[in-house]
């Protein structure tokens, strides 16, 4: 059998296994191992598995993954998000749609110390949704703003997805972190403007909240100190070259731990819960990461990726049209796959194509991260929407998905803007490095 034919059969088999509900890591590993055995033998497959476990599983830079996850879990246990929400609420809650705007800005700030959107949506659903219900907010606007804004946590550095992208593509994680700042500000601003304009035109959708005196608002700014301190330590340390991303993750964990202990926000059961949650998520990510690398090795043998790149090169398609196809592919994949699995599974195909077309790897990493954000709130999988549903209880999942629709449309428009003007993404990392 021709290698390319075997590669196509492997891809079809993978789609079928995923459609039947086989866990992604197991489906990928099964197809990769079966394909390598078919091309070589069991001994070669065993060597490939050992090499992937040893070379990829022991990569130093991957040490930052469990540490960043642990940092986010500690922040969730320490209720730092509530302090941040109260501060932002005092400044912006009096605007039309102010509570929804507060959710957007709090989620962006929360991302500066978590990098995991699940923690952001769980925190905001617990704090913000009851407040918006108390002020009779439109339930679709309330749920949609919380679910969509929580995705900003994976774009604001330190971002777990940017770490995984950087490791897989061998792109500077420091530059990726810095590159995520301006797009995150753009997205937060656009989301807030949309909420403000919509609630200004239809006040019943998002009534104004209470007004606070200036001295109380100024005192509330003290709640920003912990998050700013952690953000400066992690990102400032990476930028200044004081430590690597892996070392920054360790320093960040230590800083959060000390902060929570000094302020009495962390007890022993909370510490254990953070450890167990971090362990579960880390095992899932590492399993998928190693499985995808094994699958990439299989694809390399079958020459699927070079054939795919050659086909696109000979087709004469404009590179922006190819980028539009990649965007559409990610949107469709996001409807059926979990975000991390989707990212790692797609990279062996789309990254070489993007590089062949002349796109910047740092820019492409930010675009891919925004696409994963979209996947977190699109039906039928919409991971963040189901977390919100689980916490909210009586909110219909259809209302949540309908509420996220305008934010998905805005995210796609921002991707178009970042594609037309890539300097928006690249000028800050290029200036700093």
ZANU-842971 format. One record per residue: residue in three letters; x, y, z of N, C-alpha, C in turn. Coordinates in pm, whole numbers, padded with zeros to 5 digits, always signed. Example, Ala and Ser with C-alpha at 12.3 -4.5 7.8 and 13.67 -1.06 7.14 Angstrom:
BEGIN
ALA+01319-00569+00780+01230-00450+00780+01320-00330+00780
SER+01285-00225+00708+01367-00106+00714+01290+00003+00787
This chain:
BEGIN
UNK+00085-00120+00000+00000+00000+00000+00088+00124+00000
UNK+00050+00222-00082+00124+00346-00088+00117+00420+00045
UNK+00228+00483+00089+00227+00553+00217+00119+00661+00227
UNK+00100+00737+00117-00001+00843+00120-00140+00784+00138
UNK-00167+00673+00071-00297+00607+00084-00319+00562+00228
UNK-00215+00506+00288-00224+00463+00428-00250+00583+00520
UNK-00186+00694+00489-00209+00815+00569-00353+00862+00562
UNK-00411+00859+00441-00550+00899+00425-00642+00805+00501
UNK-00615+00675+00494-00695+00577+00568-00685+00604+00720
UNK-00564+00639+00763-00545+00669+00905-00626+00790+00949
UNK-00629+00893+00865-00708+01013+00898-00857+00981+00904
UNK-00905+00902+00809-01047+00863+00808-01079+00781+00932
UNK-00989+00687+00966-01010+00603+01085-01015+00689+01212
UNK-00930+00790+01217-00928+00878+01333-01061+00952+01347
UNK-01113+01004+01237-01242+01074+01239-01353+00981+01285
UNK-01351+00858+01237-01455+00759+01274-01448+00727+01423
UNK-01327+00706+01475-01311+00675+01617-01360+00791+01704
UNK-01327+00913+01665-01372+01030+01742-01525+01042+01736
UNK-01582+01013+01618-01727+01021+01602-01798+00919+01691
UNK-01734+00805+01715-01793+00702+01801-01765+00725+01949
UNK-01702+00837+01980-01684+00874+02120-01559+00820+02186
UNK-01465+00767+02108-01339+00720+02167-01261+00842+02215
UNK-01210+00843+02339-01131+00957+02387-01020+00993+02289
UNK-00997+01123+02272-00909+01171+02166-00770+01111+02175
UNK-00710+01110+02294-00574+01058+02308-00565+00911+02268
UNK-00665+00833+02309-00665+00690+02273-00685+00670+02123
UNK-00774+00749+02063-00799+00737+01920-00674+00770+01840
UNK-00607+00878+01877-00486+00920+01806-00377+00814+01821
UNK-00356+00765+01943-00252+00665+01968-00279+00536+01891
UNK-00404+00491+01892-00441+00367+01822-00412+00377+01674
UNK-00452+00487+01611-00429+00504+01467-00279+00515+01437
UNK-00207+00591+01519-00063+00610+01496+00012+00479+01508
UNK-00014+00404+01615+00057+00277+01637+00021+00177+01528
UNK-00107+00166+01494-00148+00072+01388-00081+00108+01255
UNK-00074+00238+01225-00011+00280+01101+00138+00251+01097
UNK+00207+00275+01208+00352+00249+01213+00379+00099+01203
UNK+00295+00019+01269+00310-00128+01261+00290-00175+01117
UNK+00192-00116+01049+00164-00155+00911+00283-00122+00820
UNK+00345-00006+00842+00457+00036+00757+00585-00039+00794
UNK+00610-00056+00924+00734-00122+00970+00700-00253+01041
UNK+00706-00251+01175+00673-00370+01252+00648-00329+01397
UNK+00617-00427+01483+00587-00397+01623+00708-00339+01695
UNK+00826-00387+01663+00948-00339+01729+00968-00190+01700
UNK+00949-00151+01575+00966-00009+01538+00860+00077+01609
UNK+00738+00025+01619+00633+00099+01687+00667+00118+01835
UNK+00722+00012+01897+00760+00021+02039+00870+00125+02059
UNK+00965+00128+01967+01074+00227+01976+01019+00368+01962
UNK+00923+00386+01869+00862+00518+01849+00790+00565+01976
UNK+00715+00473+02037+00642+00509+02160+00741+00547+02270
UNK+00847+00469+02284+00948+00500+02386+01013+00636+02360
UNK+01049+00660+02234+01113+00787+02201+01022+00906+02231
UNK+00893+00894+02198+00801+01004+02224+00784+01027+02374
UNK+00772+00917+02449+00756+00930+02594+00879+00995+02656
UNK+00996+00957+02608+01119+01005+02669+01155+01146+02621
UNK+01155+01165+02489+01201+01294+02436+01100+01405+02458
UNK+00972+01376+02435+00869+01480+02450+00823+01493+02595
UNK+00808+01380+02662+00758+01385+02799+00855+01444+02899
UNK+00983+01445+02866+01084+01498+02959+01138+01634+02914
UNK+01071+01697+02818+01116+01829+02773+01108+01929+02889
UNK+01216+02005+02909+01222+02098+03023+01113+02204+03014
UNK+01089+02253+02893+00992+02361+02878+00852+02316+02917
UNK+00823+02184+02904+00691+02134+02941+00668+02139+03092
UNK+00774+02158+03168+00756+02171+03314+00670+02292+03348
UNK+00664+02389+03257+00581+02507+03284+00433+02475+03279
UNK+00393+02368+03210+00250+02338+03194+00184+02306+03328
UNK+00232+02204+03404+00166+02178+03533+00180+02294+03630
UNK+00287+02371+03620+00306+02483+03712+00208+02596+03684
UNK+00188+02630+03556+00089+02732+03523-00053+02685+03559
UNK-00081+02557+03538-00211+02503+03577-00230+02514+03728
UNK-00127+02476+03803-00134+02482+03949-00153+02625+03996
UNK-00086+02719+03932-00101+02859+03968-00246+02904+03949
UNK-00307+02863+03838-00446+02898+03814-00540+02835+03915
UNK-00515+02711+03952-00599+02644+04051-00587+02710+04187
UNK-00466+02752+04223-00447+02822+04351-00523+02953+04353
UNK-00519+03025+04240-00591+03153+04231-00740+03130+04248
UNK-00793+03023+04186-00935+02993+04200-00971+02961+04344
UNK-00888+02883+04411-00914+02848+04551-00905+02969+04641
UNK-00820+03067+04605-00798+03183+04691-00898+03295+04674
UNK-00996+03277+04581-01101+03378+04562-01048+03516+04523
UNK-00933+03519+04455-00880+03648+04410-00974+03711+04307
UNK-01044+03626+04231-01135+03677+04130-01246+03764+04188
UNK-01292+03733+04309-01399+03813+04371-01351+03954+04402
UNK-01230+03966+04454-01173+04098+04483-01160+04180+04355
UNK-01112+04116+04249-01097+04185+04121-01232+04229+04068
UNK-01332+04143+04078-01466+04176+04031-01522+04296+04108
UNK-01507+04297+04239-01558+04408+04320-01494+04541+04280
UNK-01363+04537+04252-01293+04658+04212-01345+04710+04078
UNK-01352+04623+03979-01398+04664+03846-01544+04708+03851
UNK-01624+04640+03934-01765+04674+03946-01784+04816+03998
UNK-01702+04856+04092-01715+04991+04148-01686+05099+04044
UNK-01604+05068+03946-01568+05167+03844-01662+05163+03723
UNK-01708+05044+03682-01782+05032+03557-01926+04985+03575
UNK-01964+04944+03694-02098+04892+03713-02209+04992+03687
UNK-02180+05123+03695-02282+05227+03678-02313+05255+03531
UNK-02239+05194+03438-02264+05214+03294-02380+05126+03248
UNK-02443+05160+03137-02539+05065+03077-02469+04933+03045
UNK-02526+04824+03093-02460+04694+03076-02336+04681+03161
UNK-02326+04762+03267-02204+04768+03347-02163+04637+03411
UNK-02262+04556+03452-02227+04428+03515-02167+04331+03413
UNK-02219+04333+03290-02162+04249+03184-02023+04298+03145
UNK-02006+04431+03139-01874+04489+03111-01776+04450+03221
UNK-01823+04452+03344-01738+04411+03457-01693+04267+03441
UNK-01782+04180+03394-01745+04040+03373-01636+04026+03268
UNK-01646+04105+03160-01545+04100+03053-01409+04143+03107
UNK-01404+04258+03173-01277+04311+03222-01219+04224+03333
UNK-01304+04170+03417-01256+04081+03524-01198+03953+03466
UNK-01262+03898+03366-01212+03776+03303-01075+03799+03240
UNK-01059+03916+03175-00928+03949+03116-00823+03961+03224
UNK-00856+04030+03333-00761+04041+03443-00734+03909+03510
UNK-00837+03827+03520-00821+03694+03582-00725+03607+03501
UNK-00727+03627+03368-00638+03550+03283-00491+03579+03308
UNK-00462+03696+03367-00323+03732+03394-00260+03646+03503
UNK-00342+03572+03576-00287+03486+03682-00335+03342+03671
UNK-00409+03308+03564-00456+03170+03551-00410+03106+03421
UNK-00448+03166+03305-00414+03106+03176-00505+02991+03139
UNK-00608+02963+03221-00703+02855+03194-00843+02913+03199
UNK-00917+02903+03089-01047+02970+03082-01151+02903+03169
UNK-01138+02772+03195-01237+02703+03278-01246+02766+03416
UNK-01132+02806+03471-01132+02870+03603-01201+03006+03596
UNK-01182+03078+03485-01244+03210+03470-01395+03200+03460
UNK-01446+03107+03378-01591+03097+03361-01657+03048+03489
UNK-01593+02957+03561-01650+02909+03687-01657+03021+03790
UNK-01552+03102+03796-01549+03214+03891-01653+03319+03857
UNK-01659+03359+03729-01753+03463+03689-01898+03416+03699
UNK-01923+03290+03670-02060+03238+03682-02108+03242+03826
UNK-02016+03218+03918-02052+03218+04060-02073+03360+04112
UNK-01991+03454+04065-01994+03590+04120-02088+03681+04041
UNK-02075+03681+03909-02140+03781+03826-02284+03747+03790
UNK-02311+03622+03758-02446+03586+03711-02555+03618+03814
UNK-02537+03586+03942-02640+03624+04039-02665+03775+04044
UNK-02559+03855+04028-02575+04000+04029-02655+04046+03907
UNK-02625+03990+03791-02698+04030+03670-02844+03986+03677
UNK-02869+03875+03740-03008+03833+03759-03081+03930+03853
UNK-03011+03976+03955-03073+04067+04052-03115+04197+03984
UNK-03039+04238+03883-03073+04362+03811-03152+04335+03683
UNK-03206+04213+03670-03293+04176+03557-03227+04193+03421
UNK-03103+04149+03410-03034+04151+03280-03097+04047+03187
UNK-03093+04077+03059-03133+03978+02959-03044+03855+02976
UNK-03106+03738+02991-03030+03618+03028-02931+03579+02918
UNK-02966+03605+02792-02873+03569+02685-02750+03661+02686
UNK-02774+03789+02710-02660+03881+02720-02574+03845+02840
UNK-02637+03815+02952-02563+03782+03075-02480+03656+03056
UNK-02544+03549+03011-02473+03422+02995-02370+03429+02883
UNK-02407+03494+02772-02314+03504+02659-02190+03584+02692
UNK-02206+03693+02768-02090+03776+02803-01997+03701+02898
UNK-02053+03625+02992-01969+03550+03087-01892+03439+03016
UNK-01964+03360+02935-01899+03248+02866-01793+03297+02767
UNK-01824+03402+02692-01731+03451+02590-01613+03523+02652
UNK-01639+03605+02755-01530+03681+02817-01431+03590+02886
UNK-01478+03476+02937-01387+03385+03007-01279+03330+02915
UNK-01307+03328+02783-01207+03276+02690-01086+03369+02679
UNK-01101+03494+02720-00987+03587+02717-00873+03538+02805
UNK-00906+03453+02903-00804+03403+02995-00695+03322+02924
UNK-00728+03264+02807-00626+03184+02738-00547+03267+02637
UNK-00582+03395+02623-00505+03483+02536-00415+03576+02616
UNK-00464+03620+02732-00384+03705+02819-00270+03621+02879
UNK-00146+03666+02870-00036+03589+02927-00040+03590+03080
UNK+00003+03482+03147+00057+03358+03089-00055+03265+03043
UNK-00046+03217+02919-00150+03136+02859-00101+02993+02839
UNK-00179+02897+02888-00143+02756+02874-00138+02715+02727
UNK-00235+02762+02647-00237+02725+02506-00118+02782+02430
UNK-00077+02903+02464+00040+02960+02399+00166+02884+02436
UNK+00172+02831+02558+00286+02747+02599+00289+02621+02513
UNK+00174+02553+02498+00168+02431+02418+00202+02459+02272
UNK+00150+02569+02220+00183+02606+02081+00333+02632+02067
UNK+00389+02706+02162+00532+02736+02156+00619+02613+02164
UNK+00581+02518+02251+00658+02394+02264+00652+02314+02135
UNK+00532+02300+02081+00517+02214+01963+00585+02275+01841
UNK+00574+02407+01824+00627+02472+01703+00767+02527+01723
UNK+00821+02514+01846+00953+02568+01879+00959+02720+01854
UNK+00851+02787+01894+00842+02933+01886+00867+02991+02024
UNK+00929+03108+02030+00960+03171+02158+00833+03194+02239
UNK+00825+03130+02356+00708+03147+02442+00703+03288+02498
UNK+00820+03346+02526+00823+03484+02573+00760+03579+02472
UNK+00795+03565+02344+00736+03650+02241+00587+03624+02225
UNK+00547+03497+02235+00405+03464+02226+00326+03531+02338
UNK+00381+03526+02460+00314+03590+02574+00296+03739+02549
UNK+00404+03805+02507+00396+03950+02483+00301+03981+02367
UNK+00300+03894+02265+00214+03917+02149+00066+03906+02184
UNK+00033+03833+02289-00107+03817+02326-00168+03938+02394
UNK-00086+04031+02441-00135+04143+02522-00224+04237+02442
UNK-00174+04288+02329-00250+04386+02250-00379+04325+02193
UNK-00376+04205+02132-00502+04145+02086-00603+04125+02200
UNK-00555+04089+02319-00646+04073+02432-00711+04206+02469
UNK-00633+04314+02463-00690+04447+02491-00793+04484+02384
UNK-00761+04457+02257-00855+04484+02149-00986+04408+02170
UNK-00975+04278+02199-01095+04196+02214-01177+04242+02334
UNK-01112+04271+02446-01184+04319+02564-01257+04449+02534
UNK-01189+04539+02464-01249+04669+02431-01369+04653+02339
UNK-01356+04570+02237-01466+04548+02142-01585+04484+02212
UNK-01560+04385+02297-01668+04321+02371-01741+04423+02460
UNK-01664+04506+02529-01724+04606+02618-01804+04710+02540
UNK-01751+04756+02427-01823+04853+02346-01955+04795+02294
UNK-01950+04671+02252-02073+04606+02204-02178+04602+02315
UNK-02138+04560+02435-02232+04553+02547-02287+04691+02579
UNK-02198+04791+02584-02241+04928+02618-02341+04982+02516
UNK-02309+04968+02387-02397+05023+02282-02531+04949+02281
UNK-02525+04817+02295-02650+04741+02292-02740+04777+02409
UNK-02681+04793+02529-02761+04826+02647-02799+04974+02649
UNK-02724+05057+02582-02762+05198+02571-02885+05211+02480
UNK-02888+05131+02374-03002+05134+02282-03124+05063+02341
UNK-03098+04957+02419-03207+04881+02482-03178+04869+02631
UNK-03209+04971+02709-03172+04974+02852-03223+04856+02932
UNK-03334+04797+02891-03389+04685+02967-03299+04562+02961
UNK-03213+04554+02860-03125+04437+02847-03015+04437+02953
UNK-02969+04556+02992-02862+04565+03091-02870+04693+03169
UNK-02957+04700+03271-02973+04824+03348-02843+04867+03415
UNK-02833+04995+03443-02715+05047+03513-02713+04999+03658
UNK-02594+04986+03710-02577+04944+03848-02560+05062+03942
UNK-02526+05036+04068-02511+05145+04165-02389+05230+04137
UNK-02393+05355+04181-02279+05446+04171-02206+05448+04305
UNK-02074+05451+04299-01992+05454+04420-01914+05586+04425
UNK-01894+05642+04543-01816+05767+04555-01672+05744+04514
UNK-01603+05851+04474-01467+05842+04422-01371+05781+04523
UNK-01382+05820+04651-01288+05767+04750-01302+05617+04765
UNK-01424+05565+04754-01444+05420+04763-01388+05349+04641
UNK-01403+05412+04525-01347+05352+04403-01195+05350+04407
UNK-01135+05454+04460-00989+05458+04470-00938+05353+04568
UNK-01010+05335+04680-00967+05231+04776-00977+05092+04714
UNK-01075+05075+04627-01095+04944+04564-00979+04904+04473
UNK-00903+05003+04425-00790+04973+04337-00685+04887+04405
UNK-00687+04884+04538-00593+04798+04610-00610+04652+04576
UNK-00732+04614+04530-00755+04474+04494-00675+04432+04371
UNK-00628+04531+04293-00549+04499+04174-00405+04463+04208
UNK-00360+04499+04328-00219+04480+04364-00172+04335+04351
UNK-00247+04235+04406-00198+04096+04394-00182+04050+04250
UNK-00283+04080+04166-00278+04035+04027-00167+04107+03951
UNK-00154+04237+03972-00047+04312+03905+00090+04262+03948
UNK+00104+04231+04077+00233+04182+04128+00271+04050+04061
UNK+00175+03958+04056+00203+03826+03995+00231+03842+03846
UNK+00153+03926+03778+00171+03947+03634+00309+04005+03606
UNK+00351+04105+03684+00481+04168+03663+00594+04069+03690
UNK+00579+03988+03794+00682+03890+03827+00700+03790+03713
UNK+00588+03736+03663+00596+03631+03561+00638+03688+03425
UNK+00559+03784+03374+00586+03838+03240+00709+03927+03241
UNK+00723+04011+03345+00841+04097+03354+00969+04017+03365
UNK+00963+03908+03440+01082+03823+03455+01123+03757+03325
UNK+01022+03712+03248+01053+03651+03118+01111+03754+03022
UNK+01046+03870+03016+01092+03975+02924+01233+04022+02958
UNK+01262+04038+03088+01392+04088+03130+01501+03982+03120
UNK+01461+03858+03090+01560+03751+03079+01608+03699+03212
UNK+01533+03732+03319+01573+03684+03452+01552+03534+03463
UNK+01444+03485+03404+01421+03340+03404+01343+03298+03279
UNK+01346+03169+03252+01277+03110+03138+01128+03097+03171
UNK+01043+03066+03071+00901+03044+03101+00877+02937+03207
UNK+00955+02828+03204+00939+02724+03305+00974+02776+03444
UNK+01083+02850+03452+01122+02909+03581+01021+03014+03625
UNK+00967+03091+03528+00867+03192+03560+00741+03127+03618
UNK+00705+03011+03564+00587+02940+03616+00610+02899+03761
UNK+00731+02848+03790+00762+02810+03928+00761+02929+04022
UNK+00821+03040+03978+00822+03161+04059+00680+03214+04080
UNK+00598+03208+03973+00460+03252+03983+00381+03169+04083
UNK+00398+03037+04079+00331+02949+04176+00371+02984+04318
UNK+00501+03005+04339+00549+03039+04472+00492+03173+04518
UNK+00487+03271+04427+00434+03403+04462+00286+03396+04500
UNK+00208+03319+04422+00066+03304+04453+00047+03233+04587
UNK+00127+03130+04608+00116+03052+04733+00147+03139+04854
UNK+00254+03216+04846+00291+03305+04957+00182+03409+04980
UNK+00130+03466+04871+00026+03569+04881-00099+03513+04950
UNK-00141+03394+04910-00262+03336+04967-00244+03298+05114
UNK-00125+03250+05147-00099+03213+05286-00095+03338+05374
UNK-00028+03443+05327-00017+03566+05407-00154+03633+05428
UNK-00241+03619+05330-00373+03682+05342-00478+03588+05399
UNK-00436+03467+05436-00528+03372+05498-00635+03319+05405
UNK-00605+03314+05275-00705+03272+05177-00694+03125+05138
UNK-00595+03055+05188-00575+02917+05146-00562+02827+05268
UNK-00646+02724+05276-00634+02625+05383-00584+02493+05322
UNK-00561+02396+05408-00505+02269+05362-00598+02196+05263
UNK-00729+02184+05290-00817+02119+05191-00816+02189+05055
UNK-00810+02324+05056-00804+02396+04930-00676+02369+04855
UNK-00565+02358+04928-00436+02328+04867-00439+02190+04802
UNK-00500+02093+04871-00510+01956+04818-00598+01954+04693
UNK-00710+02026+04699-00798+02032+04581-00725+02091+04461
UNK-00646+02195+04484-00570+02256+04375-00470+02157+04317
UNK-00404+02080+04404-00307+01981+04357-00375+01872+04273
UNK-00488+01821+04322-00556+01712+04250-00610+01760+04117
UNK-00670+01879+04113-00722+01933+03987-00609+01955+03887
UNK-00497+02006+03936-00381+02029+03849-00327+01898+03794
UNK-00323+01796+03878-00271+01665+03835-00359+01605+03725
UNK-00491+01613+03744-00582+01556+03644-00568+01627+03509
UNK-00567+01758+03512-00557+01834+03387-00420+01814+03321
UNK-00315+01805+03401-00180+01785+03347-00168+01651+03278
UNK-00221+01546+03340-00215+01413+03280-00289+01411+03147
UNK-00406+01475+03142-00482+01481+03017-00403+01550+02908
UNK-00343+01664+02940-00270+01742+02840-00146+01666+02792
UNK-00070+01608+02886+00051+01535+02847+00017+01413+02762
UNK-00093+01345+02795-00132+01227+02718-00165+01266+02574
UNK-00243+01372+02558-00276+01418+02423-00151+01466+02351
UNK-00064+01539+02421+00056+01594+02359+00146+01483+02305
UNK+00168+01380+02384+00254+01269+02340+00187+01191+02228
UNK+00053+01169+02239-00019+01096+02135-00011+01170+02002
UNK-00028+01302+02003-00023+01380+01880+00117+01377+01819
UNK+00220+01380+01902+00357+01370+01849+00381+01234+01784
UNK+00325+01130+01842+00335+00997+01781+00260+00995+01647
UNK+00145+01058+01645+00066+01066+01522+00140+01148+01415
UNK+00208+01253+01458+00287+01335+01365+00399+01252+01302
UNK+00459+01165+01383+00563+01076+01331+00507+00983+01224
UNK+00386+00934+01248+00319+00849+01148+00292+00927+01020
UNK+00243+01053+01035+00215+01134+00917+00342+01164+00838
UNK+00454+01183+00910+00581+01211+00842+00622+01093+00754
UNK+00600+00973+00804+00635+00853+00727+00547+00840+00603
UNK+00418+00873+00618+00325+00861+00505+00335+00979+00408
UNK+00408+01084+00447+00427+01203+00364+00296+01276+00334
UNK+00201+01264+00426+00072+01334+00409+00092+01485+00412
UNK+00167+01533+00512+00183+01678+00528+00254+01741+00409
UNK+00371+01687+00363+00434+01746+00244+00343+01741+00121
UNK+00266+01633+00108+00173+01623-00006+00067+01731+00001
UNK+00015+01752+00124-00088+01854+00145-00034+01994+00114
UNK+00089+02021+00160+00151+02152+00135+00177+02170-00015
UNK+00225+02063-00079+00250+02070-00223+00123+02094-00302
UNK+00015+02033-00258-00113+02052-00326-00158+02198-00317
UNK-00146+02255-00198-00185+02395-00181-00095+02488-00263
UNK+00037+02453-00267+00129+02536-00343+00100+02535-00491
UNK+00061+02419-00542+00033+02407-00685-00106+02459-00722
UNK-00192+02471-00622-00329+02516-00650-00335+02664-00689
UNK-00233+02741-00647-00231+02883-00679-00326+02967-00598
UNK-00378+02911-00487-00472+02986-00404-00400+03100-00332
UNK-00469+03213-00322-00416+03325-00246-00396+03284-00101
UNK-00289+03334-00038-00259+03290+00098-00366+03332+00199
UNK-00434+03441+00171-00541+03483+00260-00665+03395+00245
UNK-00685+03342+00126-00793+03245+00107-00762+03116+00182
UNK-00635+03074+00177-00594+02955+00253-00614+02980+00403
UNK-00581+03101+00448-00600+03134+00588-00748+03128+00625
UNK-00834+03173+00534-00979+03165+00558-01024+03020+00569
UNK-00964+02932+00488-00996+02789+00496-00953+02733+00631
UNK-00835+02774+00679-00787+02728+00810-00881+02775+00921
UNK-00926+02900+00911-01020+02953+01011-01149+02870+01011
UNK-01203+02844+00891-01325+02764+00881-01304+02623+00937
UNK-01187+02565+00910-01156+02432+00960-01155+02430+01112
UNK-01094+02532+01173-01089+02538+01319-01227+02557+01379
UNK-01309+02639+01315-01445+02660+01366-01523+02528+01363
UNK-01510+02452+01253-01579+02325+01242-01524+02222+01342
UNK-01392+02216+01356-01332+02123+01451-01372+02158+01594
UNK-01383+02288+01621-01418+02331+01755-01557+02288+01796
UNK-01640+02253+01700-01776+02209+01731-01780+02066+01783
UNK-01672+01990+01763-01676+01848+01802-01557+01805+01887
UNK-01452+01887+01898-01332+01846+01971-01307+01939+02089
UNK-01239+01887+02192-01200+01973+02302-01087+02064+02255
UNK-01073+02182+02314-00980+02284+02261-00835+02239+02254
UNK-00783+02178+02360-00642+02138+02360-00617+02030+02257
UNK-00707+01932+02251-00692+01827+02150-00700+01881+02010
UNK-00791+01976+01987-00805+02038+01855-00677+02110+01816
UNK-00621+02187+01909-00499+02262+01880-00385+02169+01840
UNK-00361+02068+01923-00246+01979+01900-00266+01891+01778
UNK-00391+01851+01753-00418+01766+01637-00405+01842+01506
UNK-00442+01970+01507-00441+02048+01383-00303+02102+01348
UNK-00220+02126+01449-00091+02191+01424-00002+02118+01323
UNK+00006+01984+01325+00092+01918+01224+00054+01951+01081
UNK-00072+01988+01058-00116+02022+00922-00107+02171+00894
UNK-00161+02252+00984-00176+02395+00952-00048+02475+00973
UNK+00035+02435+01069+00155+02516+01094+00252+02513+00976
UNK+00285+02394+00920+00374+02397+00802+00314+02475+00686
UNK+00183+02467+00670+00118+02542+00561+00133+02692+00584
UNK+00109+02735+00708+00120+02879+00740+00263+02929+00718
UNK+00361+02848+00755+00500+02889+00736+00535+02892+00587
UNK+00482+02796+00511+00506+02793+00367+00449+02917+00299
UNK+00338+02967+00352+00273+03085+00294+00333+03216+00344
UNK+00429+03209+00435+00499+03328+00479+00440+03399+00599
UNK+00348+03334+00673+00294+03396+00793+00393+03385+00908
UNK+00392+03482+00996+00485+03485+01109+00439+03384+01215
UNK+00529+03300+01270+00487+03198+01367+00425+03257+01494
UNK+00475+03373+01540+00417+03435+01660+00276+03486+01628
UNK+00260+03553+01515+00128+03600+01473+00031+03483+01460
UNK+00077+03376+01397-00009+03260+01375-00051+03198+01507
UNK+00038+03197+01605+00004+03142+01736-00108+03218+01803
UNK-00106+03351+01789-00213+03433+01848-00345+03408+01775
UNK-00341+03398+01643-00463+03373+01567-00522+03238+01604
UNK-00438+03137+01616-00485+03004+01652-00548+03006+01791
UNK-00489+03082+01883-00544+03092+02018-00682+03156+02017
UNK-00700+03260+01935-00833+03322+01924-00934+03223+01866
UNK-00890+03140+01770-00979+03039+01713-01018+02935+01818
UNK-00925+02900+01904-00958+02807+02013-01056+02872+02109
UNK-01041+03002+02132-01139+03075+02214-01279+03058+02157
UNK-01291+03073+02025-01421+03058+01960-01475+02917+01982
UNK-01387+02817+01971-01429+02678+01987-01486+02652+02127
UNK-01441+02728+02226-01487+02707+02363-01633+02747+02383
UNK-01691+02823+02289-01828+02872+02309-01919+02841+02190
UNK-01875+02752+02099-01959+02717+01985-02024+02581+02007
UNK-02151+02567+01966-02219+02438+01983-02166+02335+01884
UNK-02185+02204+01911-02254+02151+02029-02163+02123+02149
UNK-02030+02132+02132-01941+02096+02243-01926+02212+02341
UNK-01888+02333+02292-01882+02453+02372-01850+02433+02519
UNK-01728+02396+02549-01689+02354+02684-01726+02457+02791
UNK-01695+02584+02766-01724+02688+02865-01873+02707+02887
UNK-01951+02687+02782-02097+02701+02795-02154+02594+02887
UNK-02099+02474+02881-02149+02367+02968-02105+02386+03113
UNK-01987+02444+03131-01946+02477+03269-02041+02580+03327
UNK-02075+02681+03247-02169+02784+03292-02306+02724+03320
UNK-02352+02634+03234-02480+02567+03253-02482+02488+03383
UNK-02372+02418+03410-02364+02337+03532-02373+02424+03657
UNK-02311+02541+03653-02312+02629+03771-02443+02706+03780
UNK-02493+02754+03664-02615+02836+03665-02740+02753+03692
UNK-02739+02629+03646-02851+02540+03674-02970+02560+03583
UNK-03051+02664+03607-03177+02679+03535-03166+02756+03405
UNK-03047+02797+03365-03029+02866+03237-03023+02762+03125
UNK-03104+02781+03023-03106+02686+02911-02976+02695+02832
UNK-02924+02579+02793-02799+02577+02717-02817+02649+02583
UNK-02938+02645+02527-02963+02714+02401-02950+02866+02419
UNK-02994+02918+02533-02980+03061+02559-02832+03101+02572
UNK-02753+03012+02631-02610+03041+02646-02544+03047+02509
UNK-02573+02948+02425-02512+02946+02292-02558+03064+02207
UNK-02687+03098+02216-02736+03214+02141-02673+03343+02193
UNK-02649+03349+02322-02586+03467+02380-02442+03485+02336
UNK-02373+03374+02308-02233+03384+02265-02220+03419+02116
UNK-02330+03407+02041-02323+03430+01896-02262+03563+01855
UNK-02310+03676+01910-02249+03805+01871-02101+03814+01905
UNK-02060+03752+02015-01918+03758+02055-01832+03672+01962
UNK-01888+03560+01915-01817+03478+01816-01799+03557+01687
UNK-01905+03627+01644-01896+03709+01522-01791+03817+01537
UNK-01787+03882+01654-01685+03986+01677-01545+03927+01677
UNK-01528+03809+01732-01396+03745+01734-01349+03714+01592
UNK-01440+03667+01507-01404+03639+01368-01367+03767+01294
UNK-01439+03875+01321-01405+04004+01259-01269+04053+01306
UNK-01237+04030+01434-01106+04070+01484-00995+03987+01420
UNK-01021+03859+01397-00923+03777+01325-00896+03835+01187
UNK-01004+03877+01119-00987+03940+00987-00904+04066+00999
UNK-00929+04146+01104-00850+04267+01125-00705+04238+01155
UNK-00679+04137+01239-00540+04101+01270-00468+04045+01148
UNK-00545+03982+01057-00486+03928+00934-00453+04042+00837
UNK-00542+04138+00828-00519+04252+00739-00409+04343+00791
UNK-00399+04353+00924-00298+04440+00987-00219+04360+01092
UNK-00129+04271+01047-00056+04186+01141+00031+04262+01239
UNK+00062+04389+01209+00145+04468+01300+00076+04489+01434
UNK-00057+04481+01436-00129+04492+01563-00080+04386+01661
UNK-00055+04268+01609-00009+04156+01692+00141+04160+01714
UNK+00216+04200+01612+00362+04179+01614+00443+04298+01665
UNK+00385+04417+01667+00471+04532+01698+00523+04529+01841
UNK+00444+04482+01937+00490+04482+02075+00602+04380+02100
UNK+00586+04252+02057+00698+04158+02076+00824+04199+02000
UNK+00807+04254+01880+00925+04296+01803+00993+04415+01869
UNK+00914+04506+01925+00972+04622+01994+01045+04580+02122
UNK+00987+04484+02192+01047+04441+02319+01166+04350+02300
UNK+01164+04269+02195+01274+04175+02175+01370+04222+02066
